[in-house]
Amino acid sequence: MQPQWAAYVAQTCQGDPPHAGMAQIYAEVAPANIVFSLVDVALKAASVRAGLQVVEREYGTLELHGENPADVREAGAAVLGKLKTTLADRTPPEVVADEVVTRVDPNQAQLINRMRVANLLLEHETMFLLEITPAGYVAAAANGAEKTAPVKLVYAAMLGATGRLIMAGREAEAVEGHRAALEALRA
């Protein structure tokens, strides 16, 4: 996990807060209640911690993280085993909406800052916005952008029918971060 993403997850998680440099997985499952047995099997299979276990109307979402990427992969394998599926069977990401807004107007920046969960969007910065399904892929997009470009995480939402991400910076940085976020979704 990149530093800004890890800080966001730590701020918003229900359980154990992660920190930068940890490995992480998200899973969205249906029916929603199966998330409880999936977290159980993952925590018993590997040295990982749970940061999120949410049951919504349609989906259950879990987040697991750990210091050792091999442990996180082992926990993921336990989840897949319980589901009797493979990683190749997962639903691929679909970008529902994708925008880059240059030189954000001061009024619009303030509107966005009222909904932000992380950094402030400053007037005249460039922001990129992604709406992704399944929502959990927001984590891959945000980490990919932050790893590649000096962009700021402004807003992220990973629960519900779609995930949403807003990141910002100087125009060249935001454009590069946007490209990297989309590339991370294709990986």
N, C-alpha and C positions, 0 to 999 in steps of 0.2 A: 504494500500500500504506500502510495506517495503521501507526503506530509499533510497537505491540505485535506485529501480524502480521508486519511486516518483521523484527523481532528474532527471532521464532519461526522464520521461514523461514531466516534467516541461521544460527541455532543448529543447525538440523537438516538443512540442504541438503548435498549431496555436493560441489557445485561452487562457483561464484561466489556469495558472499553478497550479497543485496540490502540496500537500506536504505529507510527511510521515504520516501514520496513517489514512489517508482518505480512504473511501470506493470508489470503482471504478467499472464501467462496460464498456465493449467494445461491439459493434455490427457491424457485416459486413452484408450488405443487397444487394439484387439485385431485381429490377433494381437500379442502383447507385443513381439516382436522388431522390429516396424516402428518402434518408438520411436527406434532408432538413426538411421535414414535421415531421420526427421522432425526430430530435433535438428540433423542435418547441414544439411538444406535451410533451416531457420530461421536458423541462425547465418550461413549464406552469403547470405541474402536481406536481412538488416537488421542494424542496429547494436544487437544484444541479447546478453545473456549467459545461459548455462544454469546453473541452480542444481540441477536434478534431472533424472536420466535413470535410471529404474528399470525393470527387467524382472521381473515376477512370474509366477506360474503362468499366470494368465489375461489380465492386462492389463499394458501398458506405460504408464508415467506420465512426463510431462516438465513442467518448469517453466522458463519463460523470463521475463526481466525486462530493463528498460532505463529510462534516464532520460526518453526521449521516448515518449509514448504512441503516436504515429504509427509509430515504429519497431516497437513491440511488436505493433501491429495488422498491420503489413506482414509480420512474422514469422509471425503467426497465419494470415494469408492464404496464405503459402507452405506452411504445414502443411496447410491445407485443400486447396490445389491439389494437393499430393502425394497426398492421400487421395482426390482427385476428389469432394469433397463441399462443402457450404456450412455456414455457421454455423446456418442454419435447420434443418439435418438433425441437429444434435447431440441427444443424449439429454437430455431436460429433467430437472431435479432432482426427486427424490421424497424427501419427509421420511418416513423409516421410523419414527422415534421422536422425540417432542417432549415435554419435561417442564420444568416450573418447580418448584423445591423451595425453599420459604421457610424461613428460620430453621434453617439446616443445623445438625444436632446436632454437638457438638465431636468425638465419636468418628468420625462419618462424614466430617467435614472432614479429619481426619488420614488416613483411608483414601484419600481422593481425592488428598491432597497427596503420597502415596507414588507415585502414577502421573502426577503433573503434569509438564508440560514448560515451564511458564512461571511465572505468579504463584501464590502461596499462596492457597488458599481458607480464609477465616477463619470460625470458629464464628459462627453466627447470621446469616451473610450469606445472600443468596438466590442460587441458581445456576440457570442454564438449560442444558439438555442437548439437543443435536440429533444425530440419526443420519441421514445423508443418503447417497443413492446418485444418481449416481456420486460417489465419495469426493471428487473434486477440488472439488466445490461448497462444501466446508467453507471454502475461501478467500473466496468471495463472502459467505457468511454471517458469518464472523468480521470481515471488513472492514466490512460493512454495520453490524454491531452497534457496533464500535469507533468508527466515524465518527459515529454518532448519539448514543451514550450513554457515560458514563464507566464502562464495565465493564472487568473484568480478564480477560484470556485466561488460563485455567487449564490446559486440555488441548485438544490438537488431534491428530487422526490422519487422514491423507489417503491412505493406501495400503490396498489390500484391497478387499473387496466393498462395504463401506460406510465413509463418513467419519464421524468423531465429533468433537463440539465441546462443551466446557464453558466457560462464561464466568460471571462472578459480580460481585456488588456489593451495594450497598444495595438493598432490595426494589424501590423505584420505578425505579432505574437498571437493574436486571437485567430487570425487566418491559419497559422501553422497549428495551433492547438485544435482548431476545428478539423483540419485535415487528419491530425493524429487521432482524434476521437473516432472519426469515421473509420480510419484504418484499424483501430483496436476492435471495432465491432466486426470487421471482416476476418480478423485473425482466428 
